[in-house]
């Protein structure tokens, strides 16, 4: 089993070979060179912030689902007269 067999197909059925992976790494090293530690640090901070945001969202969802139904805000329901259309008749004065 070669390295290219273990790498999943990335884009439109293209699986990079070992030489292509090496060339991508060399180009990346040339582009980022001295800034590579800074790029890694920024990437790490971004990942931590993303995970923190996901945790906050899941905590909020769990907290809301654990609340009692009486504690949840209720949607205001329209009075029966509005639902039947009587309120619009009362406003226009058309009773009949």
DSSP file (Angstrom, degrees, kcal/mol; ACC not computed):
  #  RESIDUE AA STRUCTURE BP1 BP2  ACC     N-H-->O    O-->H-N    N-H-->O    O-->H-N    TCO  KAPPA ALPHA  PHI   PSI    X-CA   Y-CA   Z-CA
    1    1 A X              0   0    0      0, 0.0     2,-0.1     0, 0.0     0, 0.0   0.000 360.0 360.0 360.0 122.8    0.0    0.0    0.0
    2    2 A X    >>  -     0   0    0      1,-0.1     4,-1.0     0, 0.0     3,-0.6  -0.410 360.0-105.7 -91.9 171.2    1.5    3.3   -1.1
    3    3 A X  H >> S+     0   0    0      1,-0.2     4,-1.0     2,-0.2     3,-0.6   0.876 119.5  56.3 -63.1 -38.7    1.1    6.7    0.4
    4    4 A X  H 34 S+     0   0    0      1,-0.2    -1,-0.2     2,-0.2    12,-0.0   0.758 102.3  57.2 -68.6 -22.5   -1.2    7.8   -2.5
    5    5 A X  H <4 S+     0   0    0     -3,-0.6    -1,-0.2     1,-0.2    -2,-0.2   0.802 106.3  49.1 -74.6 -28.5   -3.5    4.9   -1.8
    6    6 A X  H << S+     0   0    0     -4,-1.0     2,-0.5    -3,-0.6    -2,-0.2   0.658  93.8  85.7 -86.3 -15.4   -4.1    6.0    1.8
    7    7 A X  S  < S-     0   0    0     -4,-1.0     3,-0.1     9,-0.1     0, 0.0  -0.740  83.9-122.6 -86.6 128.0   -4.8    9.6    0.9
    8    8 A X        -     0   0    0     -2,-0.5     2,-0.3     1,-0.1    -2,-0.1  -0.252  36.1 -87.9 -67.1 158.4   -8.5   10.1    0.0
    9    9 A X        -     0   0    0      1,-0.2     6,-0.2     6,-0.1     3,-0.1  -0.521  46.6-170.3 -67.3 125.7   -9.4   11.5   -3.3
   10   10 A X        +     0   0    0      4,-1.7     2,-0.4    -2,-0.3    -1,-0.2   0.957  57.1   9.2 -88.6 -55.7   -9.4   15.3   -2.9
   11   11 A X  B >  S-A   14   0A   0      3,-1.0     3,-1.8     1,-0.1    -1,-0.3  -0.964 124.3 -24.3-140.8 118.4  -10.9   17.1   -5.8
   12   12 A X  T 3  S-     0   0    0     -2,-0.4     3,-0.1     1,-0.3    -1,-0.1   0.840 123.6 -50.2  52.8  40.2  -12.7   15.7   -8.9
   13   13 A X  T 3  S+     0   0    0      1,-0.3     2,-0.6    -4,-0.0    -1,-0.3   0.584 101.2 139.5  80.2   9.3  -11.1   12.2   -8.5
   14   14 A X  B <   -A   11   0A   0     -3,-1.8    -4,-1.7    -5,-0.0    -3,-1.0  -0.788  30.5-172.1 -92.5 122.3   -7.6   13.6   -8.3
   15   15 A X        -     0   0    0     -2,-0.6    -6,-0.1    -6,-0.2     2,-0.1  -0.960  24.8-125.9-111.3 120.3   -5.4   11.8   -5.7
   16   16 A X        -     0   0    0     -2,-0.5    -9,-0.1     4,-0.1     2,-0.1  -0.375  21.0-137.3 -68.3 141.4   -2.0   13.5   -5.2
   17   17 A X     >  -     0   0    0     -2,-0.1     4,-2.2     1,-0.1     5,-0.2  -0.356  31.3 -96.4 -86.3 174.8    1.1   11.4   -5.6
   18   18 A X  H  > S+     0   0    0      1,-0.2     4,-2.3     2,-0.2     5,-0.2   0.901 125.3  50.1 -59.8 -42.8    4.0   11.4   -3.3
   19   19 A X  H  > S+     0   0    0      1,-0.2     4,-2.4     2,-0.2    -1,-0.2   0.872 109.2  51.5 -66.5 -36.8    5.9   13.8   -5.6
   20   20 A X  H  > S+     0   0    0      2,-0.2     4,-2.2     1,-0.2    -1,-0.2   0.899 109.8  49.6 -66.6 -39.4    3.0   16.2   -5.8
   21   21 A X  H  X S+     0   0    0     -4,-2.2     4,-2.3     2,-0.2    -2,-0.2   0.919 111.1  49.6 -63.7 -43.6    2.7   16.3   -2.0
   22   22 A X  H  X S+     0   0    0     -4,-2.3     4,-2.4     1,-0.2    -2,-0.2   0.909 110.9  49.6 -62.2 -42.1    6.4   17.0   -1.7
   23   23 A X  H  X S+     0   0    0     -4,-2.4     4,-2.5     2,-0.2    -1,-0.2   0.894 109.8  50.9 -65.1 -39.7    6.1   19.8   -4.3
   24   24 A X  H  X S+     0   0    0     -4,-2.2     4,-2.4     1,-0.2    -1,-0.2   0.916 111.8  47.9 -62.8 -43.0    3.1   21.4   -2.4
   25   25 A X  H  X S+     0   0    0     -4,-2.3     4,-2.4     2,-0.2    -2,-0.2   0.895 111.6  49.9 -64.5 -40.6    5.1   21.3    0.8
   26   26 A X  H  X S+     0   0    0     -4,-2.4     4,-2.4     2,-0.2    -2,-0.2   0.923 111.9  47.4 -65.2 -44.2    8.2   22.8   -0.8
   27   27 A X  H  X S+     0   0    0     -4,-2.5     4,-2.4     2,-0.2    -2,-0.2   0.915 112.6  50.1 -63.2 -42.5    6.1   25.7   -2.3
   28   28 A X  H  X S+     0   0    0     -4,-2.4     4,-2.6     1,-0.2     5,-0.4   0.894 110.6  49.6 -61.4 -40.5    4.4   26.2    1.0
   29   29 A X  H  X S+     0   0    0     -4,-2.4     4,-2.3     1,-0.2    -2,-0.2   0.887 111.7  48.6 -66.5 -39.1    7.7   26.4    2.8
   30   30 A X  H  < S+     0   0    0     -4,-2.4    -2,-0.2     2,-0.2    -1,-0.2   0.889 115.2  44.8 -67.0 -38.9    9.0   28.9    0.2
   31   31 A X  H  < S+     0   0    0     -4,-2.4    -2,-0.2    -5,-0.2    -1,-0.2   0.924 128.6  24.3 -71.6 -44.2    6.0   31.0    0.6
   32   32 A X  H >< S+     0   0    0     -4,-2.6     3,-2.8    -5,-0.2     4,-0.5   0.740  83.5 139.4 -97.5 -25.2    5.7   31.0    4.3
   33   33 A X  G >< S+     0   0    0     -4,-2.3     3,-1.2    -5,-0.4     4,-0.2   0.208  78.4  16.5  25.0-100.1    9.3   30.3    5.3
   34   34 A X  G 3  S+     0   0    0      1,-0.3     3,-0.4    -4,-0.2    -1,-0.3   0.729 125.8  57.5 -73.6 -22.4   10.2   32.5    8.3
   35   35 A X  G <> S+     0   0    0     -3,-2.8     4,-2.6     1,-0.2    -1,-0.3   0.405  74.7 103.4 -88.3   3.8    6.5   33.2    9.1
   36   36 A X  H <> S+     0   0    0     -3,-1.2     4,-2.5    -4,-0.5     5,-0.2   0.889  79.6  49.2 -57.7 -44.1    5.6   29.5    9.5
   37   37 A X  H  > S+     0   0    0     -3,-0.4     4,-2.2    -4,-0.2    -1,-0.2   0.901 112.8  48.8 -61.6 -37.5    5.6   29.6   13.3
   38   38 A X  H  > S+     0   0    0     -4,-0.3     4,-2.4     2,-0.2    -2,-0.2   0.903 111.3  49.1 -66.9 -41.0    3.4   32.7   13.2
   39   39 A X  H  X S+     0   0    0     -4,-2.6     4,-2.5     2,-0.2    -2,-0.2   0.912 111.9  49.2 -64.3 -42.5    1.0   31.1   10.7
   40   40 A X  H  X S+     0   0    0     -4,-2.5     4,-2.3    -5,-0.2    -2,-0.2   0.896 110.9  49.8 -63.4 -40.7    0.8   28.0   12.9
   41   41 A X  H  X S+     0   0    0     -4,-2.2     4,-2.4     2,-0.2    -2,-0.2   0.919 112.0  47.7 -64.7 -44.0    0.1   30.1   16.0
   42   42 A X  H  X S+     0   0    0     -4,-2.4     4,-2.2     2,-0.2    -2,-0.2   0.906 111.8  50.1 -63.5 -42.0   -2.7   32.0   14.2
   43   43 A X  H  X S+     0   0    0     -4,-2.5     4,-2.2     2,-0.2    -1,-0.2   0.904 110.3  50.6 -63.0 -41.8   -4.2   28.8   12.9
   44   44 A X  H  X S+     0   0    0     -4,-2.3     4,-2.2     1,-0.2    -2,-0.2   0.909 110.3  48.9 -62.5 -43.0   -4.1   27.3   16.4
   45   45 A X  H  X S+     0   0    0     -4,-2.4     4,-2.5     1,-0.2    -1,-0.2   0.893 110.2  52.1 -64.1 -39.1   -5.9   30.3   17.9
   46   46 A X  H  X S+     0   0    0     -4,-2.2     4,-2.3     1,-0.2    -2,-0.2   0.911 109.6  48.5 -63.3 -42.5   -8.5   30.2   15.2
   47   47 A X  H  X S+     0   0    0     -4,-2.2     4,-2.4     2,-0.2    -1,-0.2   0.906 111.1  50.3 -64.7 -41.5   -9.2   26.6   15.8
   48   48 A X  H  X S+     0   0    0     -4,-2.2     4,-2.3     1,-0.2    -2,-0.2   0.922 111.5  48.0 -63.1 -44.4   -9.5   27.2   19.6
   49   49 A X  H  X S+     0   0    0     -4,-2.5     4,-2.3     2,-0.2    -1,-0.2   0.890 111.2  51.2 -63.4 -39.4  -11.9   30.1   19.0
   50   50 A X  H  X S+     0   0    0     -4,-2.3     4,-2.2     2,-0.2    -2,-0.2   0.930 111.6  46.3 -63.6 -45.8  -14.0   28.0   16.7
   51   51 A X  H  X S+     0   0    0     -4,-2.4     4,-2.3     1,-0.2    -2,-0.2   0.883 111.2  53.0 -64.3 -37.8  -14.3   25.2   19.2
   52   52 A X  H  X S+     0   0    0     -4,-2.3     4,-2.3     2,-0.2    -1,-0.2   0.908 109.1  49.4 -63.2 -42.4  -15.1   27.6   21.9
   53   53 A X  H  X S+     0   0    0     -4,-2.3     4,-2.2     2,-0.2    -2,-0.2   0.903 110.4  50.0 -63.6 -42.1  -17.9   29.1   19.8
   54   54 A X  H  X S+     0   0    0     -4,-2.2     4,-2.4     1,-0.2    -2,-0.2   0.897 110.5  50.5 -62.6 -39.8  -19.3   25.6   19.1
   55   55 A X  H  X S+     0   0    0     -4,-2.3     4,-2.3     2,-0.2    -2,-0.2   0.906 109.6  50.7 -65.4 -41.4  -19.2   24.8   22.8
   56   56 A X  H  X S+     0   0    0     -4,-2.3     4,-2.4     2,-0.2    -2,-0.2   0.913 111.1  48.3 -62.3 -42.8  -21.1   28.0   23.6
   57   57 A X  H  X S+     0   0    0     -4,-2.2     4,-2.3     1,-0.2    -2,-0.2   0.924 112.6  47.3 -64.8 -44.3  -23.8   27.3   21.1
   58   58 A X  H  X S+     0   0    0     -4,-2.4     4,-2.3     1,-0.2    -1,-0.2   0.869 111.4  52.0 -67.4 -34.3  -24.3   23.7   22.3
   59   59 A X  H  X S+     0   0    0     -4,-2.3     4,-2.5     2,-0.2    -1,-0.2   0.915 109.8  49.2 -65.0 -42.7  -24.4   24.9   25.9
   60   60 A X  H  X S+     0   0    0     -4,-2.4     4,-2.4     2,-0.2    -2,-0.2   0.909 111.4  49.2 -62.4 -42.1  -27.1   27.5   25.0
   61   61 A X  H  X S+     0   0    0     -4,-2.3     4,-2.2     2,-0.2    -2,-0.2   0.921 112.6  47.1 -64.2 -43.9  -29.1   24.8   23.2
   62   62 A X  H  X S+     0   0    0     -4,-2.3     4,-1.3     2,-0.2    -2,-0.2   0.900 112.0  50.9 -64.7 -39.9  -28.9   22.4   26.1
   63   63 A X  H  X S+     0   0    0     -4,-2.5     4,-0.8     1,-0.2    -2,-0.2   0.914 111.9  46.8 -64.2 -43.3  -29.8   25.1   28.6
   64   64 A X  H  < S+     0   0    0     -4,-2.4     3,-0.5     1,-0.2    -1,-0.2   0.871 111.7  50.2 -68.2 -36.2  -32.9   26.2   26.6
   65   65 A X  H  < S+     0   0    0     -4,-2.2    -1,-0.2     1,-0.2    -2,-0.2   0.747 108.8  53.5 -74.5 -20.8  -34.1   22.6   26.1
   66   66 A X  H  < S+     0   0    0     -4,-1.3    -1,-0.2    -3,-0.2    -2,-0.2   0.631  86.9 104.7 -86.5 -14.2  -33.7   21.9   29.9
   67   67 A X  S  < S-     0   0    0     -4,-0.8     2,-0.1    -3,-0.5     5,-0.0  -0.309  81.5-104.1 -67.0 150.4  -35.9   24.9   30.8
   68   68 A X    >>  -     0   0    0      1,-0.1     3,-1.1     2,-0.0     4,-0.9  -0.431  27.2-118.5 -69.2 147.5  -39.4   24.3   32.0
   69   69 A X  G >4 S+     0   0    0      1,-0.3     3,-0.5     2,-0.2    -1,-0.1   0.834 115.0  58.2 -57.7 -32.0  -42.1   25.1   29.5
   70   70 A X  G 34 S+     0   0    0      1,-0.2    -1,-0.3     3,-0.0     4,-0.1   0.790 102.8  54.4 -68.7 -26.8  -43.6   27.7   31.8
   71   71 A X  G <4 S+     0   0    0     -3,-1.1    -1,-0.2     2,-0.1     2,-0.2   0.699  90.4  91.7 -79.2 -19.6  -40.2   29.5   31.8
   72   72 A X  S << S-     0   0    0     -4,-0.9     2,-0.2    -3,-0.5    -8,-0.0  -0.517  88.4-107.5 -77.4 140.6  -40.1   29.8   28.1
   73   73 A X        -     0   0    0     -2,-0.2     2,-0.3     1,-0.1    -1,-0.1  -0.472  35.1-137.5 -67.6 136.9  -41.6   32.9   26.5
   74   74 A X        -     0   0    0     -2,-0.2     2,-0.3    -4,-0.1    -1,-0.1  -0.700  15.0-114.0 -95.8 146.4  -44.8   32.2   24.8
   75   75 A X        -     0   0    0     -2,-0.3     2,-0.3     1,-0.1    -1,-0.0  -0.603  39.0-110.2 -73.8 136.3  -45.8   33.6   21.4
   76   76 A X        -     0   0    0     -2,-0.3     2,-0.3     1,-0.0    -1,-0.1  -0.520  32.4-143.9 -71.8 131.8  -48.7   35.9   21.8
   77   77 A X        -     0   0    0     -2,-0.3     2,-0.2     1,-0.1     3,-0.1  -0.704  17.7-111.5 -95.2 147.6  -51.8   34.5   20.3
   78   78 A X        -     0   0    0     -2,-0.3    -1,-0.1     1,-0.1     5,-0.0  -0.507  38.5-102.9 -74.8 143.9  -54.4   36.6   18.5
   79   79 A X     >  -     0   0    0     -2,-0.2     4,-2.0     1,-0.1     3,-0.4  -0.240  32.8-108.9 -61.2 158.9  -57.7   37.0   20.2
   80   80 A X  H  > S+     0   0    0      1,-0.2     4,-2.0     2,-0.2     6,-0.2   0.838 117.8  58.8 -60.1 -34.1  -60.5   35.0   18.7
   81   81 A X  H  >>S+     0   0    0      1,-0.2     5,-1.9     2,-0.2     6,-1.0   0.902 107.3  46.3 -64.8 -39.4  -62.2   38.1   17.3
   82   82 A X  H >45S+     0   0    0     -3,-0.4     3,-0.5     1,-0.2    -1,-0.2   0.905 110.6  53.0 -68.2 -40.7  -59.1   38.8   15.2
   83   83 A X  H 3<5S+     0   0    0     -4,-2.0    -1,-0.2     1,-0.2    -2,-0.2   0.859 111.9  45.4 -63.8 -34.7  -58.8   35.2   14.1
   84   84 A X  H 3<5S-     0   0    0     -4,-2.0    -1,-0.2    -5,-0.2    -2,-0.2   0.595 115.8-113.9 -85.1 -10.6  -62.5   35.3   12.9
   85   85 A X  T <X5S+     0   0    0     -4,-0.9     4,-1.0    -3,-0.5     3,-0.2   0.515  82.0 122.1  92.9   4.9  -62.1   38.6   11.2
   86   86 A X  H  >< +     0   0    0     -5,-1.9     4,-2.0    -6,-0.2    -4,-0.2   0.791  66.0  63.2 -70.9 -27.7  -64.4   40.5   13.5
   87   87 A X  H  > S+     0   0    0     -6,-1.0     4,-1.7     1,-0.2    -1,-0.2   0.884 100.8  50.6 -67.3 -37.5  -61.8   43.0   14.5
   88   88 A X  H  > S+     0   0    0     -7,-0.2     4,-1.5    -3,-0.2    -1,-0.2   0.848 110.3  50.8 -68.9 -32.2  -61.4   44.4   11.0
   89   89 A X  H  X>S+     0   0    0     -4,-1.0     4,-1.2     1,-0.2     5,-1.1   0.877 108.3  52.1 -69.7 -37.5  -65.2   44.8   10.7
   90   90 A X  H  <5S+     0   0    0     -4,-2.0    -2,-0.2     1,-0.2    -1,-0.2   0.853 108.2  51.8 -68.6 -33.9  -65.2   46.7   14.0
   91   91 A X  H  <5S+     0   0    0     -4,-1.7    -1,-0.2     1,-0.2    -2,-0.2   0.891 114.3  41.2 -69.9 -39.5  -62.5   49.1   12.8
   92   92 A X  H  <5S-     0   0    0     -4,-1.5    -1,-0.2    -5,-0.1    -2,-0.2   0.620 107.5-122.4 -86.1 -12.4  -64.3   50.0    9.6
   93   93 A X  T  <5 +     0   0    0     -4,-1.2     2,-1.2     1,-0.2    -3,-0.2   0.561  65.0 139.1  83.3   8.7  -67.7   50.2   11.2
   94   94 A X      < +     0   0    0     -5,-1.1     2,-0.6    -6,-0.2    -1,-0.2  -0.719  19.7 162.5 -88.3  95.4  -69.2   47.6    8.9
   95   95 A X              0   0    0     -2,-1.2    -9,-0.0     1,-0.2    -5,-0.0  -0.940 360.0 360.0-110.1 127.0  -71.4   45.6   11.1
   96   96 A X              0   0    0     -2,-0.6    -1,-0.2     0, 0.0    -2,-0.0   0.662 360.0 360.0-174.3 360.0  -73.7   43.6    9.4
